Every structure is written in structure tokens, then in C-alpha cells.
Amino acid sequence: MRTTPTNIKLRDIRIKKNLTQYQLARILGFKHNTVISRYETGKKKPNLETAQRIALALGCKVEDIFLP
């Protein structure tokens, strides 16, 4: 069984919700999209609180995005 990396899931869900990285960053209270870019490229992983905020902003469960 093949799993999708969490960074790809995050990107795919964000795109399906018609949000840019910048728009998602602003919803989450970040000034720039850099942090979203780092999450989507796998260079950084969000802490639990941020993962929960991302899931809420995208209308998903945390496990839908961040678990394989």
C-alpha cells in the first residue's frame, strides 16, 4: 500500500480549497507564506497546535493531513 507524504497531502488539500499559500498563512496568523512553503516541501513540520489550526482552517481532521 502506497501512502502520500503529509507535505503532499497538505498541498493537495489547500489547492482543493482554492487557497494560496499566502492566503492560508494569513488565515493562520502568519505574515508570510514561508512557513506554509516549508511545511509543503517537507523542510519543516508543524507542532501539534499549528497542525490543529491548519486542519481547522482547511476543514479537515489533523490525521487526514498529517498521518500517513
N, C-alpha and C positions, 0 to 999 in steps of 0.2 A: 504494500500500500504506500502510495506516494503522498507526502504531506507538503503543504505550501508553507514556506518560511513566513514567520509573522510579519516581517517587513513588507513582503509582497501582499499579504492579506490586508495590512493597513492601507497600503496604496490603493489596492483594488476597491476596498470599501469606500475610501474617501472619494475616489473618482465616481463610483456609482451614486454617491450622494451629491454629485456635481459641486464639489468643493475643491478649491485650490489649496495648496499647502499653506499659503498665506492666510486664506480665509479660516482654515482650521486652526492655525496658530492664533489668530485674533480671537476666535471663539474661546480658546483655552486660556487667553490672557497673556500670550507671548507677543512681543513686539515684532519679531521677525519669524520667518518660516524656517530658519536654520535648524531649529530643534526637530521640526517635523521631517525635514530632509534627512537628518541624521538617523531618525527612527526608521524611515523608509529605506535607507541604504544599509541598515544594519550596523552602522557605526556606533550607535548608542541605543540603550534600552531604557524605556521609561520606568520610573519607580511605580509602586502599586497605586499610589494616589493619582498620579498622572495617567496611568493606564485606565483607571476607572473614569477619569474625566474625559479621556479620548473616547472610550466606549459610549459614555453617556451622550457626548456631542454627536457621535455617529449613529446613535440609536441601536447599538448592539450590546451584547454581553462581552465582558472582558475576555472570557475564554474563546469567544468567536474570533477575536483578533489575535490574542497573544499566546494561545496554546496551539501546539501543532495538531 
